[in-house]
Amino acid sequence: MLPGLAAAAAAHRCSWSSLCRLRLRCRAAACGSSDLQEWQNLVTFGSFSNIVPCCTLNQVKSYSTNVQKEGQGSQTHKMEKVPSFDEAAENIGAELKAPLIKQEPLQVRVKAVLKKREYGPKYTQNNFITGVRAMNEFCLKSSDLEQLRKIRRRSPHEDTESFTVYLRSDVEAKSLEVWGSPEALAREKKLRKEAEIEYRERLFRNQKVLREYREFLGNTKPRSRTTSVFFKGPGKVVMVAICINGLNCFFKFLAWIYTGSASMFSEAIHSLSDTCNQALLALGISKSVQTPDPTHPYGFSNMRYIASLISGVGIFMMGAGLSWYHGVMGLLNPQPIESLLWAYCILAGSLVSEGATLLVAVNELRRSARAKGMSLYKYVMESRDPSTNVILLEDTAAVLGVTIAATCMGLTSITGNPLYDSLGSLGVGTLLGVVSAFLIYTNTEALLGRSIQPEQVQRLTELLENDPSVRAIHDVKATDLGLGKVRFKAEVDFDGRVVTRSYLEKQDFDQMLQEIQEVKTPEELETFMLKHGENIIDTLGAEVDRLEKELKKRNPEVRHVDLEIL
């Protein structure tokens, strides 16, 4: 029996060694390298009590032989039960699986996501249009619109707070109901377009006949705005200059015909060019006060700069060009000069009249510069009032030109040399060339879109930045449109919290809390957010309108304000 028992024990020892190595591999995943080495040593030296857990040691017991002598030759063998290899393996496997069974189950939370809507490249179902546009574009009558849904929206115009609009989808459906098909609607549009063109042509013919009738019988209407501009301000200066320069031109040509002086010819040409240019300025002034129309939404104020630019070109070509030509011809072919007495008298009268016109222009420019808070020099250099600016420069050149012509004619009379007279003609031509170059440069700068004064831009920017609903101002552009009109544009970063708070201050909180408590599903949440989101956007638009009105109120020269939301 003993050899069999020894063999069984050896078999169990090998099995336990294999199980321990298996368990060693499982524990190695959770232990360090030093712990792994210790486990290997324990298995090698057979210390099973250190590697077998306590709960297993109670079931694994070693066998022993108890020999009691109750007499000679009698022995009693006692052996405790040893568990089998399969039972021990199941016990160890149960312990290895125990931590996994005790772990809490995984909880997966599904996130509610609102389905994204595809609107396509063209979506007009939420567009609003006005009644006038509905009748013009869809050929409807006012009675047709009475049957449609009416929506009150904020008005984009300053004189009204709100106005009525219609859903474009409703208008389109109504037009199809009235006309039957898109083809029939297109035919009706074409017919109305042709009728409109015919009406405009007939109106033009009627206006032409009316003008002829007024010219024949006389116009009894009150004085128009266009006529009144010539009795004050730059218009008055221009009309005075036309009258004086016209008389000067006539007498200078008489003096040139009588004397044959090149300098007198240059002065006559100078006065003629001034008269023509000032007539052009008068045309520009009359056009600049016209009411804006759909073709020119910002008006015609730039016509003054255009007229001044053409005037500068005319001075250069007519005045400077002819003066240089006559001066060069006098140098190449000098001619004797007749008595200059009448020429001196005419130049003296011209000096007085040109000086009077110059004084009128200077007074007008001083008054305008004082109103703008600028110096006279800066006001002239920036060409803030192009018409008066032209008169000032032309009259200054005229006074200097008379002085040059009189001096050169006096030298010719004293020395008898006609070359001095020709040099005087070249000097007057050079003076006119400088004036024309200055006018061309300043008016071109104005037509390109010149910014207003930096101090004024800073004042407008600070007004916006001091408002609590504005975080920052970017890309500020303030352009002078002429006639004291300014267009202001800026990118505005609004504070969404302040805008939302201004909306919430006008709401019933109890009702809003009740609506929030009733929200249970994503669809109800979407409805709630769409309702208040649209109202907040309207509040933001109202904030933009408020800032634009505030800018125009505090700065009357600002006529057009474009605030773009970042």
Stockholm file with secondary structure:
# STOCKHOLM 1.0

chainA/1-566         MLPGLAAAAAAHRCSWSSLCRLRLRCRAAACGSSDLQEWQNLVTFGSFSNIVPCCTLNQVKSYSTNVQKEGQGSQTHKMEKVPSFDEAAENIGAELKAPLIKQEPLQVRVKAVLKKREYGPKYTQNNFITGVRAMNEFCLKSSDLEQLRKIRRRSPHEDTESFTVYLRSDVEAKSLEVWGSPEALAREKKLRKEAEIEYRERLFRNQKVLREYREFLGNTKPRSRTTSVFFKGPGKVVMVAICINGLNCFFKFLAWIYTGSASMFSEAIHSLSDTCNQALLALGISKSVQTPDPTHPYGFSNMRYIASLISGVGIFMMGAGLSWYHGVMGLLNPQPIESLLWAYCILAGSLVSEGATLLVAVNELRRSARAKGMSLYKYVMESRDPSTNVILLEDTAAVLGVTIAATCMGLTSITGNPLYDSLGSLGVGTLLGVVSAFLIYTNTEALLGRSIQPEQVQRLTELLENDPSVRAIHDVKATDLGLGKVRFKAEVDFDGRVVTRSYLEKQDFDQMLQEIQEVKTPEELETFMLKHGENIIDTLGAEVDRLEKELKKRNPEVRHVDLEIL
#=GR chainA/1-566 SS CHHHHHHHHHHHHHHHHHHHHHHHHHHHTTSCHHHHHHHHHHHHHTCHHHHSCHHHHTTCCCCCCCCCCSSTTCCCCCCCCCCCHHHHHHHHHHHHHHHHHHSCCCCCCCCCCCCCCCCCSCCCTTCEEEHHHHHHHHCCCHHHHTTSCCEEEECSSTTCSEEEEEEHHHHHHHHHHHHSSHHHHHHHHHHHHHHHHHHHHHHHHHHHHHHHHHHHHCCCSCCCHHHHGGGSHHHHHHHHHHHHHHHHHHHHHHHHHHHCCHHHHHHHHHHHHHHHHHHHHHHHHHHHTSCCBTTBTTCSTTHHHHHHHHHHHHIIIIIIHHHHHHHHHHHHSCCCCCCCHHHHHHHHHHHHHHHHHHHHHHHHHHHHHHHHTCCHHHHHHTTSSHHHHHHHHHHHHHHHHHHHHHHHHHHHHHHCCTHHHHHHHHHHHHHHHHHHHHHHHHHHHHHTTCBCCHHHHHHHHHHHHTSTTEEEEEEEEEEEEETTEEEEEEEEEECHHHHHHHHHTTSCHHHHHHHHHTCCSHHHHHHHHHHHHHHHHHHHHHHHHHHHHHHHHHCTTEEEEEEEEC
#=GC SS_cons         CHHHHHHHHHHHHHHHHHHHHHHHHHHHTTSCHHHHHHHHHHHHHTCHHHHSCHHHHTTCCCCCCCCCCSSTTCCCCCCCCCCCHHHHHHHHHHHHHHHHHHSCCCCCCCCCCCCCCCCCSCCCTTCEEEHHHHHHHHCCCHHHHTTSCCEEEECSSTTCSEEEEEEHHHHHHHHHHHHSSHHHHHHHHHHHHHHHHHHHHHHHHHHHHHHHHHHHHCCCSCCCHHHHGGGSHHHHHHHHHHHHHHHHHHHHHHHHHHHCCHHHHHHHHHHHHHHHHHHHHHHHHHHHTSCCBTTBTTCSTTHHHHHHHHHHHHIIIIIIHHHHHHHHHHHHSCCCCCCCHHHHHHHHHHHHHHHHHHHHHHHHHHHHHHHHTCCHHHHHHTTSSHHHHHHHHHHHHHHHHHHHHHHHHHHHHHHCCTHHHHHHHHHHHHHHHHHHHHHHHHHHHHHTTCBCCHHHHHHHHHHHHTSTTEEEEEEEEEEEEETTEEEEEEEEEECHHHHHHHHHTTSCHHHHHHHHHTCCSHHHHHHHHHHHHHHHHHHHHHHHHHHHHHHHHHCTTEEEEEEEEC
//
